[in-house]
Amino acid sequence: MSERLFSPSADNAAARADVIEVSGITKQFPGVKSLDAVSFGVRGGEIHALVGENGAGKSTLMKVLAGAYLPDEGTLRFDGREIAWKSPADAKAHGVHIIYQELVLFPQSSVAQNIFAGIEPRTRAGTLDHRAMNARAGTLLRELGVQLDPRERVGSLSVADQQMVEIAKAMASDTRVLILDEPTAVIAGKEVQLLFERLRALRERGVAIIYISHRLDEIFELCDRVTVLKDGRKIGTQAVSDTTRADLVRMMVGREMKDIYPPKPTHKPGGTVLMNVEGLHVGNRVFDASLSVRAGEIVGLAGMVGSGRTELASGVFGALPARGTIEVGGARHKRMTPSLAIRLGLGFVTEDRKSEGLLMYLNVAQNVTAATLERVSGLA
């Protein structure tokens, strides 16, 4: 287990006090009670992990803390004073900043304009000071170790870079409480370590940080305390230094770890090759890539952010122009398109589900059947 990297000093009363806390919070939606009398608090100068299985109530609790939801029951306190947020803007004005897993950015605006949205620097004449805004945005990005042009349009950035813009946006404000929902879902390696360095620096400045993650290694590397939710109820809170991975898993799922990971059957290689990719080139990221996928196997595709993983997958599916040969079911194809890939039985779950994977203005049934309209429309 990793050694705790920071502990607020015993004589620092502010560091030991809960900056924000809830008591007996209940939130119910039609047919489901998302939160059931949950009490939770985070201190200044600590990184507090919030963990639990999908549907445990983590996101609902964070939205209550950030003013996006009003609780049905219970109280919210900020700096020891009972308060009811009027809106997310009210919470943000008090210094509560949340970075959702689904990023909230203006794709047609520049990086700098997104970072300083609502708090733009002004000239003496009262107009936007674009020069100062770009300079300050550049400084924030360099502190995060990100090489981005503040004038670049956010919609042209990768999901990983967009997330770093969100983090820079939080750093640009006077943040008292920072909530991060799965911040490492789309970054890896160096970017993760840079993020951790910034979070540790914010912790030392007295910021209260709530960190939601399914990656338990991150909890033990970064966090001071951890709270576990299950089925909308709080199971417990304890110091990370006093717990183990097995303890957390048992609290999250309600049974011992040995029951979760039974022995895997031995995989027998040699299945039929269903897809073979040879000499694939995609843009300026993928050069002469080859791989094969056999029946009954899972092939992992790994690499750092920017290594070409997403581009390779997109090229195989035809979502990006590619040169090379893709063989599916014994038939070779020099030019793949999404429609051809679908007819050949390929499925593709994109990195950016919201922008590229879903039709947000259509209902669930229309989204589910979007790739198989001929089968369900009666026009075949």
Secondary structure per residue as TSV (DSSP state, phi and psi in degrees):
chain	resnum	aa	ss	phi	psi
A	1	M	-	360.0	138.1
A	2	S	-	-69.2	144.4
A	3	E	-	-68.8	143.5
A	4	R	-	-63.9	131.9
A	5	L	-	-88.5	-15.5
A	6	F	-	-157.5	140.3
A	7	S	-	-139.0	123.4
A	8	P	-	-56.2	140.7
A	9	S	-	-64.7	146.4
A	10	A	T	-65.1	-27.9
A	11	D	T	-90.8	7.0
A	12	N	-	-98.6	96.9
A	13	A	H	-63.7	-37.4
A	14	A	H	-63.3	-37.2
A	15	A	H	-68.8	-24.8
A	16	R	H	-92.3	-13.0
A	17	A	S	-86.3	146.8
A	18	D	E	-72.3	121.0
A	19	V	E	-70.8	-43.3
A	20	I	E	-136.5	137.9
A	21	E	E	-151.7	153.3
A	22	V	E	-125.1	149.1
A	23	S	E	-130.7	124.6
A	24	G	E	59.4	37.2
A	25	I	E	-74.6	126.8
A	26	T	E	-125.1	135.4
A	27	K	E	-139.8	122.7
A	28	Q	E	-121.7	137.3
A	29	F	E	-115.3	164.8
A	30	P	T	-52.7	115.6
A	31	G	T	87.5	-5.2
A	32	V	E	-150.9	138.6
A	33	K	E	-100.7	103.0
A	34	S	E	-72.9	-36.2
A	35	L	E	-131.7	135.0
A	36	D	E	-127.3	93.5
A	37	A	E	54.1	50.6
A	38	V	E	-89.3	134.4
A	39	S	E	-118.3	135.6
A	40	F	E	-159.8	143.8
A	41	G	E	-151.6	154.9
A	42	V	E	-130.2	136.0
A	43	R	E	-89.2	156.4
A	44	G	T	-67.1	137.4
A	45	G	T	76.9	30.4
A	46	E	E	-141.3	155.1
A	47	I	E	-109.1	113.8
A	48	H	E	-108.2	116.2
A	49	A	E	-81.4	142.2
A	50	L	E	-123.3	117.5
A	51	V	E	-128.5	162.1
A	52	G	-	160.9	161.9
A	53	E	S	-67.8	166.9
A	54	N	T	-57.3	133.4
A	55	G	T	87.7	6.1
A	56	A	S	-73.9	-21.3
A	57	G	S	113.7	7.5
A	58	K	H	-61.6	-50.8
A	59	S	H	-65.1	-38.3
A	60	T	H	-63.0	-43.4
A	61	L	H	-61.5	-42.7
A	62	M	H	-64.6	-36.9
A	63	K	H	-69.6	-30.6
A	64	V	H	-66.2	-45.1
A	65	L	H	-63.2	-33.3
A	66	A	T	-94.4	3.6
A	67	G	T	85.7	5.7
A	68	A	S	-79.3	-27.5
A	69	Y	S	-123.8	143.3
A	70	L	-	-95.8	131.3
A	71	P	-	-72.4	153.0
A	72	D	S	-77.4	-34.5
A	73	E	E	-143.2	161.2
A	74	G	E	101.1	174.4
A	75	T	E	-127.0	152.4
A	76	L	E	-119.2	132.9
A	77	R	E	-122.2	140.1
A	78	F	E	-130.6	123.4
A	79	D	T	54.6	37.3
A	80	G	T	81.8	-2.5
A	81	R	E	-111.3	131.5
A	82	E	E	-65.2	135.0
A	83	I	E	-148.5	154.0
A	84	A	-	-128.4	114.3
A	85	W	-	-63.7	135.5
A	86	K	S	-80.5	-26.3
A	87	S	S	-170.0	169.2
A	88	P	H	-58.6	-34.1
A	89	A	H	-64.9	-35.4
A	90	D	H	-64.6	-45.5
A	91	A	H	-62.1	-42.4
A	92	K	H	-65.0	-36.8
A	93	A	H	-63.3	-25.9
A	94	H	T	-87.2	-2.5
A	95	G	T	100.2	15.2
A	96	V	E	-96.9	112.5
A	97	H	E	-120.5	131.1
A	98	I	E	-120.3	137.0
A	99	I	E	-111.3	105.5
A	100	Y	-	-75.9	157.6
A	101	Q	S	-64.5	-36.8
A	102	E	S	-86.1	108.6
A	103	L	-	-66.4	146.1
A	104	V	-	-115.6	88.9
A	105	L	-	-132.9	163.9
A	106	F	-	-101.2	102.1
A	107	P	T	-62.6	-27.9
A	108	Q	T	-85.9	-7.6
A	109	S	S	-96.1	164.9
A	110	S	B	-76.7	168.5
A	111	V	H	-57.1	-49.4
A	112	A	H	-62.6	-41.5
A	113	Q	H	-63.7	-35.3
A	114	N	H	-69.9	-41.7
A	115	I	H	-62.5	-39.2
A	116	F	T	-106.6	21.4
A	117	A	T	-57.8	120.1
A	118	G	T	89.9	-15.5
A	119	I	S	-131.6	36.7
A	120	E	-	-64.1	135.7
A	121	P	-	-67.0	146.8
A	122	R	B	-120.8	152.8
A	123	T	-	-80.9	175.1
A	124	R	T	-63.1	-25.9
A	125	A	T	-82.5	-4.3
A	126	G	S	91.7	-0.1
A	127	T	S	-86.2	164.4
A	128	L	B	-63.7	133.2
A	129	D	-	-96.3	85.6
A	130	H	H	-64.5	-36.2
A	131	R	H	-62.8	-48.1
A	132	A	H	-64.9	-38.8
A	133	M	H	-63.8	-44.6
A	134	N	H	-65.8	-39.6
A	135	A	H	-65.5	-45.5
A	136	R	H	-67.7	-36.7
A	137	A	H	-64.2	-41.6
A	138	G	H	-60.2	-39.9
A	139	T	H	-64.3	-45.0
A	140	L	H	-61.4	-43.2
A	141	L	H	-66.0	-39.5
A	142	R	H	-64.8	-35.7
A	143	E	H	-63.8	-30.6
A	144	L	T	-83.9	-5.4
A	145	G	T	75.6	25.5
A	146	V	-	-105.1	130.3
A	147	Q	-	-97.1	86.8
A	148	L	-	-131.8	144.8
A	149	D	-	-82.4	118.5
A	150	P	T	-57.0	-20.3
A	151	R	T	-89.4	-5.2
A	152	E	S	-72.8	145.4
A	153	R	B	-71.8	130.7
A	154	V	G	-62.6	-34.0
A	155	G	G	-63.2	-17.8
A	156	S	G	-90.9	-2.4
A	157	L	S	-87.3	158.4
A	158	S	-	-70.3	164.3
A	159	V	H	-60.9	-39.6
A	160	A	H	-61.7	-43.5
A	161	D	H	-68.6	-35.5
A	162	Q	H	-62.8	-37.2
A	163	Q	H	-66.1	-36.9
A	164	M	H	-66.2	-31.0
A	165	V	H	-64.9	-41.2
A	166	E	H	-59.7	-42.8
A	167	I	H	-67.1	-41.0
A	168	A	H	-62.1	-36.0
A	169	K	H	-62.5	-39.8
A	170	A	H	-66.4	-39.4
A	171	M	H	-68.0	-24.0
A	172	A	H	-74.6	-18.8
A	173	S	S	-97.5	167.3
A	174	D	-	-82.3	84.9
A	175	T	-	-89.0	125.7
A	176	R	S	-98.2	-38.6
A	177	V	E	-128.8	125.7
A	178	L	E	-118.1	123.0
A	179	I	E	-112.5	126.1
A	180	L	E	-122.4	121.4
A	181	D	E	-102.1	106.4
A	182	E	S	50.4	56.2
A	183	P	T	-69.1	-19.5
A	184	T	T	-100.7	14.6
A	185	A	S	-64.0	-28.5
A	186	V	S	-123.2	11.6
A	187	I	-	-126.9	164.1
A	188	A	-	-154.9	166.6
A	189	G	T	56.6	-121.0
A	190	K	H	-59.7	-40.0
A	191	E	H	-62.4	-38.4
A	192	V	H	-65.3	-45.4
A	193	Q	H	-64.7	-37.8
A	194	L	H	-64.3	-40.7
A	195	L	H	-60.7	-45.9
A	196	F	H	-61.4	-39.5
A	197	E	H	-60.8	-42.6
A	198	R	H	-66.6	-39.7
A	199	L	H	-65.7	-38.6
A	200	R	H	-65.3	-38.4
A	201	A	H	-65.2	-40.8
A	202	L	H	-65.9	-37.9
A	203	R	H	-60.6	-42.9
A	204	E	H	-68.3	-21.1
A	205	R	T	-83.8	-0.2
A	206	G	T	94.8	6.0
A	207	V	-	-70.2	138.1
A	208	A	E	-89.3	122.9
A	209	I	E	-120.2	127.7
A	210	I	E	-108.0	124.9
A	211	Y	E	-122.6	112.4
A	212	I	E	-99.3	127.3
A	213	S	-	-158.9	147.9
A	214	H	S	-93.0	-6.0
A	215	R	-	-92.2	101.1
A	216	L	H	-65.4	-29.9
A	217	D	H	-58.2	-37.8
A	218	E	H	-65.4	-37.0
A	219	I	H	-59.8	-45.9
A	220	F	H	-75.0	-25.5
A	221	E	H	-78.9	-33.3
A	222	L	H	-113.9	-34.9
A	223	C	-	-97.5	158.0
A	224	D	S	-96.5	-47.1
A	225	R	E	-127.9	163.4
A	226	V	E	-140.3	135.5
A	227	T	E	-116.0	136.5
A	228	V	E	-111.3	129.0
A	229	L	E	-110.1	147.0
A	230	K	E	-148.0	123.7
A	231	D	T	52.4	40.9
A	232	G	T	81.0	2.3
A	233	R	E	-116.5	149.3
A	234	K	E	-82.0	124.0
A	235	I	E	-87.0	-38.0
A	236	G	E	170.8	164.0
A	237	T	E	-130.2	133.6
A	238	Q	E	-152.9	162.4
A	239	A	E	-66.1	139.2
A	240	V	G	-60.5	-34.3
A	241	S	G	-67.0	-16.0
A	242	D	G	-105.5	10.8
A	243	T	-	-129.5	172.1
A	244	T	-	-131.4	168.1
A	245	R	H	-58.8	-43.3
A	246	A	H	-62.2	-38.3
A	247	D	H	-60.8	-46.8
A	248	L	H	-63.7	-44.1
A	249	V	H	-62.6	-42.4
A	250	R	H	-62.7	-40.4
A	251	M	H	-68.0	-36.0
A	252	M	H	-72.5	-40.7
A	253	V	H	-111.2	-10.5
A	254	G	S	81.9	16.2
A	255	R	S	-153.0	167.5
A	256	E	-	-67.8	152.7
A	257	M	G	-61.9	-31.6
A	258	K	G	-65.1	-22.6
A	259	D	G	-80.1	-17.7
A	260	I	T	-85.3	-34.7
A	261	Y	S	-117.2	75.2
A	262	P	-	-68.2	162.0
A	263	P	-	-57.6	134.6
A	264	K	-	-83.0	142.3
A	265	P	-	-65.4	146.5
A	266	T	-	-66.9	126.8
A	267	H	-	-79.9	130.8
A	268	K	-	-98.5	111.9
A	269	P	-	-69.6	167.5
A	270	G	-	105.8	11.6
A	271	G	-	-68.2	168.3
A	272	T	-	-63.8	134.5
A	273	V	E	-72.5	115.1
A	274	L	E	-89.9	-32.4
A	275	M	E	-144.4	135.7
A	276	N	E	-132.8	126.3
A	277	V	E	-114.7	129.4
A	278	E	E	-130.3	130.4
A	279	G	E	55.1	44.6
A	280	L	E	-83.9	131.7
A	281	H	E	-118.9	127.1
A	282	V	E	-130.5	111.1
A	283	G	T	54.4	-139.2
A	284	N	T	-108.4	24.5
A	285	R	T	-117.9	-30.3
A	286	V	E	-119.8	126.4
A	287	F	E	-131.4	115.8
A	288	D	E	55.7	49.0
A	289	A	E	-88.7	139.5
A	290	S	E	-136.3	141.3
A	291	L	E	-160.7	161.8
A	292	S	E	-137.0	150.5
A	293	V	E	-127.7	125.5
A	294	R	E	-101.7	159.2
A	295	A	T	-60.4	133.5
A	296	G	T	80.1	13.3
A	297	E	-	-126.6	156.8
A	298	I	-	-111.6	120.3
A	299	V	-	-102.1	121.3
A	300	G	-	-85.4	143.8
A	301	L	-	-125.5	108.4
A	302	A	-	-121.7	160.8
A	303	G	-	162.9	166.4
A	304	M	-	-71.5	164.0
A	305	V	T	-58.3	129.8
A	306	G	T	90.2	1.3
A	307	S	S	-79.2	-15.4
A	308	G	S	109.8	8.6
A	309	R	H	-59.4	-52.0
A	310	T	H	-63.3	-41.2
A	311	E	H	-65.2	-38.5
A	312	L	H	-63.8	-47.3
A	313	A	H	-61.9	-41.5
A	314	S	H	-66.1	-37.3
A	315	G	H	-66.9	-39.6
A	316	V	H	-62.8	-38.5
A	317	F	H	-81.9	-12.8
A	318	G	T	90.2	6.8
A	319	A	S	-75.1	-20.8
A	320	L	S	-126.3	145.6
A	321	P	-	-60.7	136.0
A	322	A	-	-142.2	149.8
A	323	R	E	-113.2	138.9
A	324	G	E	139.7	-164.8
A	325	T	E	-124.8	131.7
A	326	I	E	-121.8	120.2
A	327	E	E	-110.4	122.7
A	328	V	E	-126.3	122.8
A	329	G	T	60.6	30.4
A	330	G	T	88.3	-7.7
A	331	A	E	-103.3	131.6
A	332	R	E	-90.4	143.0
A	333	H	E	-136.4	122.0
A	334	K	S	-87.9	-19.3
A	335	R	S	-134.2	115.6
A	336	M	-	-102.9	142.5
A	337	T	-	-128.7	157.8
A	338	P	H	-56.6	-40.9
A	339	S	H	-64.6	-41.0
A	340	L	H	-65.8	-42.0
A	341	A	H	-59.8	-42.0
A	342	I	H	-63.7	-43.5
A	343	R	H	-63.2	-29.7
A	344	L	T	-83.1	-4.5
A	345	G	T	94.2	17.4
A	346	L	-	-90.4	139.5
A	347	G	-	-117.8	148.3
A	348	F	-	-139.0	117.9
A	349	V	-	-102.1	113.7
A	350	T	-	-74.4	161.0
A	351	E	S	-65.7	-43.2
A	352	D	-	-101.2	86.8
A	353	R	I	-60.3	-41.8
A	354	K	I	-67.0	-44.2
A	355	S	I	-87.1	-33.2
A	356	E	I	-117.1	-18.1
A	357	G	I	-104.6	-19.2
A	358	L	-	-127.8	152.7
A	359	L	-	-101.7	94.3
A	360	M	T	-65.2	-22.1
A	361	Y	T	-93.3	-0.1
A	362	L	S	-104.8	161.3
A	363	N	-	-81.6	178.6
A	364	V	H	-61.9	-46.2
A	365	A	H	-60.7	-41.3
A	366	Q	H	-66.9	-36.0
A	367	N	H	-68.6	-43.9
A	368	V	H	-62.5	-36.0
A	369	T	T	-97.4	5.9
A	370	A	G	-59.8	-34.1
A	371	A	G	-89.2	-2.0
A	372	T	G	-132.3	39.4
A	373	L	H	-60.3	-36.4
A	374	E	H	-60.5	-31.6
A	375	R	H	-76.6	-27.5
A	376	V	H	-111.1	-7.5
A	377	S	H	-91.1	-16.3
A	378	G	S	78.0	10.3
A	379	L	-	-99.6	-4.0
A	380	A	-	-67.5	360.0
